[in-house]
Amino acid sequence: MPNSYNITVKNQSGSLQQYALFNKVPIVSGKVQEQVWSNIFAVDKAAKDQQISFDLVNEYNAIVGKKKSNPSGSVTVTVTGTQPVTLGYTQPNGQPVPGTSLSMFVDDDTPQFSSTSLPNASFPNAYEIRTGDFSNKDAKAAGYMIGLGAKGGSDGPAATFIPEAQTSYQIQPVNTYYVAVGDFKKGQLIDVTKIGGVCPVDFTKLPNDVVVVHDDHGNLTVQISA
């Protein structure tokens, strides 16, 4: 059974705020063009002394899409295909059970998933995307993207990258999220090392229900229950 998680953000900053949620990039094996980006997959606003809630579940989609630049200067990903995936795992006796493998191709300049099923062949804790025959130069120029999709209260791209042709990618999600404050757009590409004031929420070390307090000094802090 999938696990459910909740992040409640309490706005004690003294004014209306917009909050954004994105996740730590997955572990990816296989050569990518440029880098693996996090994507904003949920945004919400809270008035002074109010709170919002982000609901999450550790179920995942594989996605394909294209990135585009916006007049604001941000870059977002438009999803052109999505498929639910099952992660590989290891049985108690040590026997690995492979997870979902998918085939991606490009037709009419649009990344898509093939309807032809592949035998499951992913590593433990990962799923696999195999890319088809296209030009690496075209992929970069047109912004072809593949990667991880979020499920739960906010379906959408969660982490994406520009792939190379005829490559097998093993994608292993990481159960860590970030809360940020600002005028972010859903699907926007994010490099956590390039923005400040984010609050990490690592569900491998924290309970499934977490409260993040935004104080009047602008700090975002995980509230630890007594």
C-alpha positions as CSV (number, residue, x, y, z in Angstrom):
1,M,0.0,0.0,0.0
2,P,1.3,3.5,-0.8
3,N,2.1,5.8,2.1
4,S,0.4,9.2,2.4
5,Y,2.1,12.4,3.6
6,N,1.0,15.9,4.5
7,I,2.8,19.2,4.7
8,T,0.9,22.0,6.5
9,V,2.3,25.5,6.0
10,K,1.4,28.1,8.7
11,N,1.7,31.7,7.5
12,Q,2.8,33.7,10.5
13,S,4.7,36.2,8.3
14,G,2.2,39.0,8.8
15,S,1.0,39.2,5.1
16,L,-0.5,37.2,2.3
17,Q,2.0,34.7,0.8
18,Q,2.3,32.2,-2.0
19,Y,3.9,28.9,-1.3
20,A,5.4,26.4,-3.7
21,L,6.2,22.7,-3.4
22,F,8.9,20.8,-5.3
23,N,10.9,17.7,-4.6
24,K,14.5,16.7,-4.5
25,V,15.7,15.5,-7.8
26,P,15.7,11.7,-8.3
27,I,18.8,9.6,-8.7
28,V,19.2,9.1,-12.4
29,S,21.5,6.6,-14.2
30,G,22.2,7.3,-17.8
31,K,23.7,10.4,-19.5
32,V,21.5,13.5,-19.5
33,Q,21.8,16.7,-21.4
34,E,22.3,19.7,-19.1
35,Q,21.0,18.6,-15.7
36,V,18.1,17.0,-13.8
37,W,15.7,19.8,-12.8
38,S,13.1,19.8,-10.1
39,N,9.7,21.1,-11.1
40,I,7.2,23.1,-9.1
41,F,4.2,20.8,-8.9
42,A,2.0,22.6,-6.4
43,V,1.4,26.2,-5.5
44,D,-1.1,27.8,-3.1
45,K,-1.7,31.0,-1.2
46,A,-2.3,31.7,2.5
47,A,-3.5,34.9,4.0
48,K,-2.0,36.3,7.2
49,D,-2.3,33.8,10.1
50,Q,-3.9,31.2,7.9
51,Q,-2.5,27.9,6.7
52,I,-2.5,25.6,3.6
53,S,-2.0,21.9,3.2
54,F,-0.1,19.9,0.6
55,D,-1.2,16.2,0.4
56,L,1.3,13.7,-1.1
57,V,1.5,10.0,-1.8
58,N,4.6,7.9,-2.7
59,E,3.1,6.7,-6.0
60,Y,4.7,8.0,-9.2
61,N,4.2,8.6,-12.9
62,A,6.7,8.6,-15.7
63,I,6.3,11.7,-17.9
64,V,7.4,13.1,-21.2
65,G,7.0,16.7,-22.4
66,K,8.6,19.8,-23.7
67,K,10.0,22.9,-21.9
68,K,9.1,26.4,-23.0
69,S,10.3,29.9,-21.9
70,N,7.7,32.2,-20.6
71,P,7.4,36.0,-20.9
72,S,8.2,36.3,-17.2
73,G,11.6,34.6,-17.8
74,S,10.6,31.4,-16.1
75,V,10.9,28.0,-17.9
76,T,8.1,25.5,-17.5
77,V,7.4,21.9,-18.7
78,T,4.3,21.0,-20.6
79,V,3.5,17.3,-20.2
80,T,2.7,15.5,-23.5
81,G,2.5,11.9,-22.1
82,T,2.2,10.2,-18.7
83,Q,2.2,6.6,-17.5
84,P,1.8,5.2,-14.0
85,V,4.9,3.3,-12.8
86,T,5.8,0.7,-10.2
87,L,9.2,0.8,-8.6
88,G,11.4,-2.2,-8.5
89,Y,12.0,-3.8,-5.1
90,T,13.9,-6.5,-3.3
91,Q,12.1,-9.5,-1.7
92,P,13.0,-10.5,1.9
93,N,15.0,-13.4,0.4
94,G,17.2,-10.9,-1.5
95,Q,15.6,-11.6,-4.9
96,P,15.1,-8.4,-7.0
97,V,11.7,-7.8,-8.6
98,P,12.1,-5.3,-11.5
99,G,9.8,-2.3,-11.8
100,T,8.2,-0.7,-14.8
101,S,10.1,-0.2,-18.1
102,L,8.7,2.3,-20.7
103,S,9.7,3.2,-24.2
104,M,9.7,6.8,-25.3
105,F,9.8,8.1,-28.9
106,V,9.3,11.4,-30.8
107,D,6.7,11.9,-33.5
108,D,6.0,15.3,-35.2
109,D,8.3,17.0,-32.7
110,T,6.3,15.7,-29.7
111,P,7.8,13.3,-27.1
112,Q,5.4,10.3,-26.4
113,F,5.3,7.0,-24.7
114,S,5.0,3.9,-26.9
115,S,1.9,1.8,-26.6
116,T,4.1,-1.3,-27.0
117,S,4.7,-2.9,-23.6
118,L,8.2,-3.7,-22.5
119,P,9.1,-6.4,-19.9
120,N,9.8,-4.9,-16.5
121,A,13.6,-4.4,-16.1
122,S,14.1,-1.5,-13.7
123,F,16.5,-1.6,-10.7
124,P,15.2,-1.8,-7.1
125,N,13.5,1.5,-6.0
126,A,13.5,2.8,-9.6
127,Y,11.6,2.7,-12.9
128,E,13.1,2.7,-16.4
129,I,12.6,4.9,-19.5
130,R,14.2,3.9,-22.8
131,T,14.6,6.6,-25.4
132,G,14.1,6.1,-29.1
133,D,16.0,7.3,-32.2
134,F,16.1,11.1,-32.5
135,S,18.7,13.8,-32.8
136,N,20.3,14.8,-29.5
137,K,20.7,18.3,-31.0
138,D,17.0,18.5,-31.8
139,A,16.2,17.2,-28.3
140,K,18.1,20.1,-26.7
141,A,16.9,22.7,-29.2
142,A,13.2,21.8,-28.9
143,G,13.4,21.0,-25.2
144,Y,12.3,17.4,-25.1
145,M,11.9,16.4,-21.5
146,I,11.4,13.1,-19.6
147,G,11.3,12.2,-16.0
148,L,9.3,12.0,-12.8
149,G,5.6,12.9,-12.3
150,A,4.0,13.7,-9.0
151,K,0.8,12.0,-7.8
152,G,-1.5,12.8,-5.0
153,G,-3.1,16.2,-4.6
154,S,-1.0,17.7,-7.3
155,D,-0.4,15.7,-10.5
156,G,2.2,17.1,-12.8
157,P,5.9,17.2,-13.6
158,A,8.1,16.8,-10.5
159,A,11.6,16.3,-12.0
160,T,12.7,16.4,-15.6
161,F,15.7,16.4,-17.9
162,I,16.7,16.5,-21.6
163,P,17.4,12.9,-22.6
164,E,19.9,11.5,-25.2
165,A,18.7,9.1,-27.9
166,Q,18.8,5.3,-27.5
167,T,19.6,5.5,-23.8
168,S,18.2,3.5,-20.8
169,Y,17.5,5.7,-17.8
170,Q,16.9,4.3,-14.4
171,I,15.0,6.9,-12.3
172,Q,14.9,6.5,-8.5
173,P,12.6,9.0,-6.6
174,V,13.8,10.5,-3.4
175,N,11.2,11.1,-0.6
176,T,12.4,14.7,0.2
177,Y,10.5,17.8,-0.7
178,Y,11.1,21.6,-0.4
179,V,8.7,24.4,0.5
180,A,9.5,27.8,-1.0
181,V,7.9,31.3,-0.9
182,G,7.5,33.4,-4.0
183,D,5.8,33.9,-7.4
184,F,6.5,30.4,-8.8
185,K,4.5,28.7,-11.6
186,K,3.4,25.1,-11.7
187,G,5.7,23.1,-13.9
188,Q,8.5,25.7,-13.5
189,L,12.1,24.3,-13.7
190,I,14.0,24.8,-10.4
191,D,17.6,24.4,-9.3
192,V,17.4,24.3,-5.5
193,T,21.1,25.4,-5.3
194,K,20.1,28.7,-7.1
195,I,17.3,29.9,-4.9
196,G,17.3,30.8,-1.2
197,G,14.9,30.5,1.7
198,V,13.7,27.0,1.0
199,C,12.7,24.5,3.7
200,P,13.6,20.8,3.2
201,V,11.2,18.2,4.4
202,D,12.8,14.8,4.5
203,F,10.2,12.1,5.0
204,T,12.8,9.4,5.5
205,K,13.6,11.2,8.8
206,L,10.3,12.9,9.7
207,P,6.8,11.7,10.5
208,N,4.3,11.5,7.7
209,D,2.5,14.7,8.9
210,V,4.7,17.8,9.1
211,V,4.1,21.4,9.9
212,V,6.2,24.2,8.4
213,V,6.0,27.6,10.0
214,H,6.7,30.8,8.0
215,D,7.6,33.4,10.7
216,D,7.7,37.2,10.5
217,H,11.5,37.2,9.8
218,G,10.9,35.3,6.6
219,N,12.2,31.9,7.9
220,L,10.6,28.6,7.0
221,T,11.1,26.0,9.7
222,V,9.8,22.5,10.3
223,Q,7.9,22.5,13.6
224,I,8.9,19.6,15.8
225,S,6.2,18.4,18.2
226,A,7.1,18.1,21.8
